[in-house]
Amino acid sequence: METTETFDRLVRAEFTPAGTYLNTASNSLLPARTVTALHEAALLRARGVPLNSLFEDVEACRAAYARLAHVPVERVAAGASVAAHTGVIAASLPPGAEVLTAEGDFTSVLNPFHVRGDLKVREVPVERIAESVRPETDLVAVSAVQSADGLIADLPALREAARDHGARTYVDFSQGAGWLPMDAGEWDFSASVAYKWLLGPNGIAFLVLPEDFGGLTPLLAGWVAGERPWDSCYGPVTELAHSARRFDLTHALLGYAGLRRSFELIEELGVSAIHSHNTALADRYRAGVASLGHEPLPSSGSAIVSVPGLGDRQPELSRAGIEVSARAGNLRAAFHLYNTEADVDRLLDALSD
């Protein structure tokens, strides 16, 4: 009971939603401590004082993500978007390489492979992605949790299939990092944005690479990718960082100042506790919406629940102060640490009207 009380106390101190916010799969709420840090960082810029502390925030966030992903910090690159990270991976593939993807997966995980124009991109339902790996497959790219419906990919089966056929793997944890336990060391490449379940500002995304960088070329490398960044500001970078930092993009410094505090909150609460909290609320909603005669899409164990046929209810729900999303014609609700059973029941009451 004490753990639950501590969880609730920490959350209540950090979040004051204006209404019922069930849309973390789009953007999270920001903790109060994060808002304070963003304000303080902006004041540093406004006053023209040295920004050394902001660069320290970047490294603190890199280390926090490494702990969350259970990988050495040297394997974590800090960038701006999953699409940019995917683009670097796509650029490394030889012409004609086969990339296996999940049908209807989020665009940032897929599109860079399509725009190459000379790759064989094969799409299958996410439920069949593990069984669809074959000897010709060079890379499997998939979201751990599907954005549209919350379905969790069978990652253990995918890992085994990829090993059996010698395929490399790329997993996007954007809809899982922060509530779904993960071990990025099990994959060749993985990525995640920070503005969803990690409770951070927009414009930050992490990439985890193998120790040997998996054959990737840091095509987007600028001065921050140098082993000594401040000596790499002019002319070509003569010595790239010896770690995954060689794949860094110029840092959105104010965002990292805020994200550092968000990571601190997640670590104080613990991913396991957040997972239990989120999935319990999602289960409550699944049961409740089924009792109203609606069948949610399969997403057992997920914090995201999508219901077919209700997507057109999103505007009226928003006017009533309940924020959810319409995705692929479905009504999508996403439950995170700041949500309560009362939030679930309010949504169910609105849907029953």
Phi, psi and omega in degrees: 000324181297322180297317178297318179296320178296316178303308182298320181295315180297317182293315181300328180286342188254338189231135177224070181297145180288334180214217177259108186256110182234044188228033181298333178296344173264302177208144178273165164287155176262133175296154180301320181295329178289317177299318178299316181295321177297318179296315180295321179294320178297323179294325176300315178295320182294327184271348179072030178269163180305143185256023183305321183295331180289324175292327175295326178298322178302312182291326176295320178292320178300316180294321180294319178294322178300319178295318180296322183271355179060047176225159174298145183299334181294347181263004185253125173255147182247116182231205187247333184202155174295323180301319179294318178296317179298322180299321178294320178294316180299321182293340183278347186278143178286155177306138179087357180295144179266129177243122179264126182229167178269134180299127178075016178291169183296140188303322183297336179276341189249314196299321179302332177286324180290319185289344173305318179083344182238019176252154175264098182264120183245130181247136176222159174304143185301330179296340184250010189293322180294315182289347183266356175292136182222170183303331181282350185286124178270322185213139171249126180238124185204149172280137178298320177234124183289133183294319188290324187227357178082004181296131178270124179294150177281080186293320177301318179294321179296317180301315180294318181296319180295319178295319182297327185253004177071024179270147173274164186230146177221116183241129176264117181261020185302326179264013179229325184300122182116336176227335182257118177305137182217154175229093184295342179293348180279354186237154176294314179223147172208158184212166173196142169279169183251351191266007177254254188286348176273359170066026184253176175289168176285163174092014179227133176211140183254149177232129176253128182239164172293167180300327180267010178071005172062026178078010181278147174255130181286072186298332184262013186294132171238204187297328182291347181274358179282153176299325174236087189308317185288347173262008184239026185277342185227136181075181180297149175288117185277337179218105178292154177306143182282349179252185177297351177300343176296346178259007178295149167254158180311129192279136172280086195301319181297322180297319180293328176300319178285316183299327178304319180288326177296316177300320180300319179295316179300319180289327176295319182281321181091133181299324181298316180292320178296318178301312181298317180298310185296314185289330176296319178293319179297319178296321178299318180292317179303313181296318183292317182289329175294324179293341177272000178094015179247141183254109178295153174292149182299124177201048183304135178079006183259154175273359180246133179229126178241139183238119179297149173082357182245003183302329181286354177278350186302314181299317181291325177295320178297319178297333179274004178087018178244113184263114174225184181235153167257118181226124179054035179083358182256157172268117185253125174244138181231127189251126180231185192300334181274358179271158183228171175299328178296325176296315179301312184293327179294319178296316179297319178298318181294322180288336182279345181290000000 
